[in-house]
Amino acid sequence: MLPPLPEPKTSLPSPFQRDGLLAWLTTVDHKMLGILYLVMALGYFLMGGLEALAIRIQLARPEQDLIGPETFNQLFTMHGTTMVFLALMPALIGFATYFLPLMIGANEMAFPRLNAMSFWTTLFGGLLLYFSPFAGGAPDAGWFAYAPLSEKNYSFSPGLDYYCMGLMVTGIGSIGAALNFFVTTVTMRAKGMSWMKMPLFAWMIFINSLLMLGAFPLLNAGLAMLFLDRQLGTLFFLPDQGGSALLWQHFFWAFGHPEVYILILPAFGIISEVVPVFSRKKIYGYPFLVGSALVITFLAFGVWGHHLFTAGMGKIVVSFFGFGSLLIAIPTSIKLVNWLATMWGGSLRFTVSMMFAFAFILDFTIGGLSGVAFAMPPADWALTDTYFVVAHIHYVFLGGTMFSVFAGAYYWYPKICGRMLDVRLGKAHFWLFFIGFQLTFMIQHVLGILGMPRRVYTYPVDLPWYGSLNFLSTSGAFLMGLGMLAFLWNLYRSLKHGELAGKDPWGGTTLEWWTESPPPPKNFETLSEIRSRDPVLDWTKSP
């Protein structure tokens, strides 16, 4: 059994009050950089959310002209690009930057200056992308930038040049972060912390770094070629001049499908920390969780072709990618069994963090099942480029990754800031966002089955089901917006007026709960030898 819950103790001041602006701009401390990543991710998430609301307002009624087709294309391109590269990934990297050294007993990352460079390149890559509307127009070819839609002879907007440059810069930042996570995990674990004694979040970050190091060079290579096509007249992706538009799709999705797991493996790690703590049980099947993640990493680079089932690749190639896509569902499903078995018979505490973990399991299961449909070529041919795809990707990325980020925020906020988040505001955030999410995207499965194509800025008035369902979907989006307002107010209010948290308000057993809240500049003065996966429990029991 885990130790009894400790009483709250006196905390250190808020981390935002300890240093001036210059210290934040020049820091190489992993904790301050982790906070900067999280603040940046929150800012970009709000921007992407506003873009999504504009899209949903335009689609709420048939034949509206609030937003023209050109602006609509720019909005959904910026929305998708922002959420994937500038909101979800930085949020996960922020948690990893802050907590990986704490979890493995290190006082800093292996390369502190590289850590700082990774953050600033990610931030400025995003700013470069968002400068494009002021330089002649935002990118307008979708977050996937399919050629020839993204070629200069089709889109004269300079936004796609900024898309290429901005994502290449953020990609460099992501590669730097991955290299840092890899080396830190290999070389800086505390004495006695063998591989099979590491926290699961640390394991997922380590495995994820391998995915990032393999996937992002593919994206940057494709972006460089697209930029050369647009600026120097090369012909990599122009079919009428000897190039191949499918070559771009292979480059993009050879990155893009590993990117799905880059965004979900750290989420698995967060849920694997939250569920056992609030179930008052040790995680069930630790070796299987680690092993299944390694299998996912291996298979992730062999399934990208299911995004090209309708491109005419041939039966043998389609069969290979279809089989691989179905196969990867097995190690993914193992994790669901582990979490449910951990909760079974446990003493469950329905904190806000645990509520988001429950919602994650539900949403990711739905997203995974719809993903199995796309792994089967006949179903993919029927549903591709419909709103069923939109529903699927949002159940994976928003219902999966973002719900895990919320679970992590409520779980680790006391450690980062030394104060507890307000429970009533937290539950308001959860219910508004959860109900709004289901209303928005569950309906889009139905729209897709009815045949509504994605990437359209309007639809005919003589299709009554489209109008009614889209209006409900838009209503759900506004509920999610209200939930985010509750979350923002909770973050701000609790920073000054939240209940003091103490070292370990949840009764956690991993190393981050052994130090103060928030942690001092040097995480640990001394550490005893690690004897198990639950060092705080071992040392609490010691006389």
C-alpha positions in Angstrom: 0.0 0.0 0.0 1.1 3.6 -0.6 1.8 5.9 2.4 -1.0 8.0 4.0 -1.6 11.4 2.6 0.6 14.1 4.2 -0.7 17.3 5.7 0.0 20.5 3.7 3.1 22.3 4.8 4.7 25.7 4.3 5.7 26.3 0.7 8.3 28.4 -1.0 7.2 31.6 -2.9 5.7 31.3 -6.4 8.4 30.6 -9.0 7.2 33.6 -10.9 8.1 35.9 -8.0 11.7 34.8 -7.4 13.4 36.3 -10.5 13.3 39.3 -12.7 12.6 39.4 -16.4 16.3 39.2 -17.4 16.7 36.0 -15.4 13.8 34.4 -17.3 15.2 35.6 -20.7 18.7 34.2 -20.0 18.0 31.2 -17.8 19.4 27.7 -18.5 17.7 26.2 -15.4 15.5 23.3 -16.6 12.6 24.3 -14.2 12.4 27.8 -15.5 12.6 26.6 -19.1 9.9 24.0 -18.4 7.6 26.8 -17.2 8.4 28.9 -20.2 7.5 26.0 -22.5 4.2 25.5 -20.7 3.3 29.2 -20.8 4.2 29.3 -24.5 2.1 26.2 -25.2 -0.9 27.8 -23.3 -0.6 31.0 -25.4 -0.5 29.1 -28.7 -3.3 26.8 -27.6 -5.5 29.8 -26.9 -4.6 31.2 -30.3 -5.4 27.9 -32.0 -8.7 27.7 -30.0 -9.7 31.1 -31.3 -9.0 30.0 -34.8 -11.1 26.9 -34.2 -14.0 29.0 -32.9 -13.9 31.2 -36.0 -14.1 28.0 -38.2 -17.0 26.7 -36.2 -18.9 30.0 -36.4 -18.6 29.9 -40.2 -19.8 26.3 -40.4 -22.7 26.7 -37.8 -25.2 27.5 -40.6 -25.3 26.6 -44.3 -24.2 29.1 -47.0 -22.8 31.6 -44.5 -20.3 34.1 -45.8 -18.9 35.5 -42.5 -15.5 34.1 -43.6 -14.5 33.8 -47.3 -12.9 30.7 -48.7 -9.4 32.2 -48.8 -9.5 33.3 -45.2 -11.1 29.9 -44.2 -8.2 28.0 -45.8 -5.7 30.2 -43.9 -7.6 29.7 -40.6 -7.7 25.9 -40.7 -4.1 25.8 -41.9 -3.0 27.9 -39.0 -5.2 26.1 -36.5 -3.9 22.6 -37.3 -0.2 23.8 -37.5 -0.5 25.7 -34.3 -2.1 22.9 -32.3 0.3 20.2 -33.4 3.6 22.0 -33.5 3.2 25.0 -31.1 0.7 23.9 -28.4 0.6 20.2 -27.8 4.2 19.4 -28.5 5.6 22.3 -26.4 3.2 21.4 -23.5 4.6 17.8 -23.4 8.2 19.0 -23.9 7.6 21.5 -21.0 6.5 18.8 -18.6 9.5 16.7 -19.7 11.9 19.6 -19.3 10.7 20.4 -15.8 10.2 16.9 -14.4 12.6 14.5 -16.1 15.7 15.6 -14.1 13.5 15.7 -10.9 12.2 12.1 -11.6 15.6 10.6 -12.2 17.4 12.4 -9.4 19.4 14.8 -11.5 20.0 18.5 -10.7 19.9 19.7 -14.3 19.6 18.5 -17.9 22.7 17.1 -19.6 23.1 20.2 -21.9 21.6 23.2 -20.2 22.5 25.7 -23.0 21.0 23.4 -25.6 17.9 23.2 -23.5 17.6 27.0 -23.7 18.3 27.1 -27.4 15.6 24.5 -28.0 13.0 26.6 -26.3 13.9 29.9 -28.0 14.1 28.3 -31.4 10.6 26.7 -30.9 9.2 30.1 -29.7 10.7 32.1 -32.6 9.7 29.4 -35.2 6.2 29.9 -34.1 6.5 33.7 -34.1 7.9 33.4 -37.7 4.8 31.4 -38.7 2.5 34.0 -37.1 4.4 36.9 -38.8 3.1 35.6 -42.2 -0.4 37.3 -42.0 1.5 40.6 -41.8 3.8 39.8 -44.7 1.1 39.1 -47.4 -1.0 36.2 -46.1 -1.0 33.2 -43.9 -0.3 29.7 -45.3 -3.4 28.3 -46.9 -2.7 24.7 -48.0 -3.6 22.8 -44.8 -1.3 21.9 -41.9 -0.1 19.0 -44.2 0.8 21.5 -47.0 0.1 19.0 -49.8 1.9 19.6 -53.1 1.0 21.0 -55.6 -1.4 23.0 -53.4 1.7 24.4 -51.6 3.7 25.1 -54.8 4.2 28.7 -56.0 2.3 28.1 -59.2 -0.8 27.3 -57.2 -0.5 29.5 -54.0 1.2 32.8 -54.4 0.8 33.6 -50.7 4.2 34.1 -49.0 2.6 32.4 -46.0 3.8 29.0 -47.2 7.4 30.2 -47.2 7.0 31.3 -43.6 5.3 27.9 -43.0 8.5 26.1 -44.3 10.9 28.4 -42.4 8.9 28.4 -39.2 8.5 24.7 -39.0 12.1 24.1 -39.9 13.2 26.3 -37.0 10.8 24.6 -34.5 11.9 21.3 -35.8 15.5 22.2 -34.9 14.3 23.0 -31.4 12.5 19.7 -31.1 15.5 17.7 -32.2 17.7 19.6 -29.6 15.1 18.8 -26.9 15.0 15.1 -27.9 18.8 14.8 -27.9 18.9 16.4 -24.4 16.2 14.0 -23.0 18.1 11.0 -24.4 21.5 11.9 -23.0 20.0 13.1 -19.7 18.2 9.8 -19.2 21.2 7.6 -20.2 23.9 9.4 -18.1 22.3 11.3 -15.2 20.1 8.9 -13.3 20.6 8.7 -9.5 22.7 6.0 -7.9 20.8 2.8 -7.9 18.1 3.9 -10.5 18.4 1.1 -13.0 16.3 1.2 -16.2 13.5 -0.9 -14.7 13.3 1.4 -11.6 12.7 4.6 -13.7 9.3 6.3 -13.4 7.1 5.5 -16.4 6.9 9.2 -17.4 10.7 9.2 -17.7 10.5 6.0 -19.7 8.0 7.5 -22.1 10.1 10.7 -22.6 13.2 8.6 -23.3 11.4 6.4 -25.8 9.8 9.5 -27.3 13.2 11.1 -27.8 14.0 8.2 -30.2 10.9 8.9 -32.2 11.7 12.6 -32.4 15.3 12.0 -33.5 14.0 9.7 -36.3 11.0 11.7 -37.4 11.9 15.4 -37.4 14.8 15.2 -39.9 12.3 13.7 -42.4 10.0 16.7 -42.0 12.8 19.2 -42.2 14.2 17.6 -45.4 10.7 17.8 -47.0 10.3 21.4 -45.9 13.7 22.3 -47.3 12.8 20.8 -50.7 9.4 22.6 -50.7 11.1 25.9 -49.9 13.6 25.3 -52.7 10.7 24.6 -55.1 9.0 27.8 -54.2 12.1 30.1 -54.0 14.7 28.6 -56.4 12.5 26.8 -59.0 13.6 23.3 -58.2 11.1 20.6 -59.3 10.9 18.1 -56.4 7.1 18.1 -56.1 5.8 19.4 -59.5 4.3 16.5 -61.5 4.0 18.4 -64.7 7.7 19.1 -64.7 9.1 15.7 -63.7 8.6 15.9 -59.9 6.2 14.0 -57.8 3.4 15.3 -55.5 3.3 11.9 -53.8 6.9 12.3 -52.8 5.8 15.2 -50.5 3.1 13.0 -49.0 5.6 10.3 -48.3 8.0 12.7 -46.6 5.3 14.4 -44.6 3.5 11.2 -43.4 6.8 9.4 -42.8 7.1 12.1 -40.2 3.4 12.7 -39.6 2.5 9.3 -38.3 5.4 8.9 -35.9 4.3 12.4 -34.8 1.0 10.9 -33.6 3.0 8.8 -31.2 5.3 11.6 -30.4 2.2 13.4 -29.1 0.7 10.4 -27.3 3.6 8.6 -25.7 4.3 11.4 -23.1 0.5 11.5 -22.6 0.7 7.8 -21.7 3.5 8.6 -19.3 1.4 11.3 -17.5 -1.6 9.0 -17.2 0.7 6.2 -15.9 1.8 8.6 -13.1 -1.7 9.9 -12.2 -3.7 6.7 -12.2 -1.6 4.7 -9.6 -1.4 7.7 -7.2 -5.1 8.3 -7.2 -5.9 4.6 -7.2 -3.6 4.1 -4.1 -2.0 1.1 -5.9 1.2 0.4 -7.8 0.9 0.4 -11.5 -0.2 -2.9 -12.9 2.2 -4.5 -15.5 5.1 -2.1 -15.4 7.3 -4.2 -17.8 4.4 -4.5 -20.3 3.9 -0.7 -20.3 7.6 -0.2 -21.1 7.7 -3.0 -23.6 4.6 -2.0 -25.5 6.0 1.6 -25.8 9.2 0.2 -27.4 7.1 -1.9 -29.8 5.0 1.2 -30.7 8.3 3.1 -31.5 9.5 0.3 -33.8 6.1 0.0 -35.6 5.5 3.8 -35.8 7.9 4.2 -38.7 6.1 1.5 -40.8 2.5 2.6 -40.9 2.6 6.1 -42.6 1.3 4.6 -45.9 -2.3 4.3 -44.6 -2.6 8.1 -45.2 -2.1 7.3 -48.9 -4.5 4.4 -49.4 -6.5 6.4 -52.0 -3.3 7.5 -53.8 -3.1 4.3 -55.9 0.0 2.7 -54.3 -0.9 -0.8 -55.4 -2.4 -3.8 -53.6 0.8 -5.2 -52.0 1.9 -1.9 -50.6 -1.6 -1.1 -49.3 -1.8 -4.6 -47.7 1.5 -4.1 -45.9 0.6 -0.7 -44.5 -2.9 -1.9 -43.6 -1.5 -4.9 -41.6 1.1 -2.7 -39.9 -1.6 -0.2 -38.9 -3.7 -2.9 -37.4 -0.7 -4.5 -35.6 0.2 -1.2 -33.8 -3.2 -1.3 -32.1 -2.1 -4.3 -30.0 0.6 -2.6 -27.9 -1.5 0.5 -27.7 -4.4 -1.5 -26.2 -2.1 -3.1 -23.7 -1.8 0.2 -21.9 -5.5 0.5 -21.5 -5.6 -2.9 -19.8 -2.7 -1.7 -17.5 -4.5 1.4 -16.4 -7.9 -0.3 -15.9 -6.3 -3.1 -13.9 -4.5 -0.6 -11.8 -7.8 1.1 -10.9 -9.6 -2.2 -10.3 -9.8 -2.8 -6.6 -8.0 0.4 -5.8 -9.1 3.2 -3.4 -10.0 5.7 -6.1 -9.9 9.4 -5.4 -11.7 11.5 -8.0 -9.5 14.5 -8.0 -9.7 16.8 -11.0 -6.5 15.2 -12.3 -8.0 11.7 -12.1 -11.2 12.9 -13.8 -9.2 14.1 -16.8 -7.3 10.7 -16.7 -10.6 8.9 -16.9 -11.7 11.1 -19.8 -8.4 10.5 -21.5 -8.9 6.7 -21.4 -12.5 7.1 -22.8 -11.6 9.5 -25.5 -8.4 7.8 -26.6 -10.3 4.5 -26.8 -12.9 6.1 -29.1 -10.1 7.7 -31.2 -8.2 4.4 -31.4 -11.3 2.5 -32.5 -12.0 5.0 -35.3 -8.3 4.7 -36.2 -8.7 1.0 -36.7 -11.3 1.8 -39.3 -8.8 3.8 -41.3 -6.3 0.9 -41.1 -8.7 -1.1 -43.3 -8.5 0.1 -46.9 -12.2 -0.3 -47.8 -13.3 1.7 -44.8 -10.6 4.3 -45.5 -11.7 4.7 -49.1 -15.3 5.4 -47.9 -14.4 7.8 -45.1 -11.2 9.6 -46.1 -11.5 13.3 -46.6 -14.8 13.4 -44.6 -15.5 14.9 -41.2 -15.0 11.4 -39.8 -11.3 12.0 -40.2 -11.7 15.4 -38.4 -13.5 13.6 -35.5 -10.8 10.9 -35.3 -7.8 13.2 -35.2 -9.4 15.4 -32.5 -10.3 12.4 -30.3 -6.6 11.4 -30.5 -5.0 14.8 -30.2 -7.5 16.8 -28.1 -9.4 14.1 -26.3 -6.1 12.2 -25.8 -3.1 14.4 -25.7 -4.8 17.6 -24.4 -6.8 15.8 -21.7 -3.6 14.2 -20.5 -2.0 17.7 -20.4 -4.9 18.9 -18.2 -4.4 15.8 -16.0 -0.7 16.6 -15.6 -1.4 20.3 -15.0 -3.7 19.6 -12.0 -1.3 16.9 -10.8 1.9 18.8 -11.0 0.8 22.4 -10.5 1.3 22.1 -6.7 4.9 21.0 -7.3 5.6 23.8 -9.8 3.9 26.6 -7.9 3.7 25.4 -4.4 -0.1 25.9 -4.2 -3.1 23.9 -5.0 -5.5 24.6 -7.8 -9.1 25.3 -6.8 -11.2 22.1 -6.9 -14.6 23.8 -7.8 -13.1 25.7 -10.7 -11.3 22.6 -11.8 -14.5 20.6 -11.9 -16.2 23.4 -13.8 -13.4 23.3 -16.3 -13.6 19.5 -16.6 -17.4 19.3 -17.1 -17.6 22.2 -19.5 -14.7 21.0 -21.6 -15.6 17.3 -21.5 -19.3 17.8 -22.5 -18.3 20.4 -25.1 -15.7 18.1 -26.5 -18.2 15.2 -26.9 -20.8 17.5 -28.4 -18.4 19.0 -30.9 -16.6 15.9 -32.2 -18.9 12.9 -31.6 -21.3 14.6 -33.9 -18.6 15.0 -36.5 -18.4 11.2 -36.8 -22.0 11.3 -37.9 -21.3 14.1 -40.4 -18.5 12.1 -41.9 -20.7 9.0 -42.3 -23.3 11.2 -44.0 -20.7 12.3 -46.4 -19.8 15.9 -45.4 -16.3 16.6 -46.8 -13.7 18.3 -44.7 -11.8 21.5 -45.7 -15.0 23.1 -47.0 -15.9 26.6 -45.9 -19.7 26.2 -46.4 -22.3 23.6 -47.5 -25.8 23.7 -49.3 -28.9 24.7 -47.4 -30.9 21.8 -48.9 -29.0 19.3 -46.6 -30.9 19.9 -43.3 -28.9 17.3 -41.3 -25.7 19.1 -42.1 -27.1 22.4 -40.7 -28.5 21.0 -37.5 -25.5 18.8 -36.6 -23.0 21.6 -37.4 -24.9 24.0 -35.2 -24.7 21.5 -32.3 -21.0 21.0 -33.0 -20.4 24.7 -32.9 -22.3 24.9 -29.6 -20.0 22.3 -28.1 -16.9 24.4 -29.2 -18.2 27.3 -27.2 -18.7 25.1 -24.1 -15.0 24.1 -24.4 -14.2 27.8 -24.6 -16.0 28.5 -21.4 -14.1 25.6 -19.8 -10.8 27.2 -20.8 -11.9 30.5 -19.2 -12.5 28.6 -15.9 -9.0 27.0 -16.3 -7.2 30.3 -16.9 -8.9 32.0 -14.0 -8.0 29.0 -11.8 -4.3 29.2 -12.8 -4.2 32.9 -12.1 -6.2 32.9 -8.9 -4.4 29.9 -7.4 -1.0 31.3 -8.0 -1.6 33.9 -5.3 -4.4 32.5 -3.2 -4.3 28.8 -3.6 -3.9 26.5 -0.5 -0.3 25.8 0.3 0.7 22.4 -1.1 3.8 21.2 0.8 6.2 18.7 -0.6 3.8 15.9 -1.5 0.1 16.8 -1.3 -1.0 13.7 -3.2 1.1 11.0 -1.6 3.2 10.4 -4.7 6.2 8.1 -4.5 8.5 9.3 -7.3 11.5 11.5 -6.7 9.9 14.9 -7.7 7.8 14.6 -4.5 10.9 14.3 -2.3 12.0 17.9 -2.8 10.3 21.2 -1.9 7.4 22.7 -3.7 8.5 24.6 -5.8 11.9 22.9 -6.0 15.0 24.9 -5.1 17.6 25.9 -7.7 19.5 22.7 -6.9 16.9 20.0 -6.9 18.5 17.6 -4.5 21.4 18.3 -2.0 21.9 14.6 -1.4 20.0 11.4 -2.3 20.1 8.0 -0.8 20.6 5.0 -3.2 17.4 4.2 -5.1 16.1 0.8 -4.0 12.8 0.5 -5.9 10.4 2.3 -8.3 8.9 4.0 -5.2 11.9 5.7 -3.5 9.7 8.2 -1.5 7.8 5.2 -0.1 11.0 3.4 0.8 12.5 6.4 2.6 9.2 7.3 4.3 9.1 3.8 5.8 12.8 3.8 6.8 13.4 4.5 10.5 
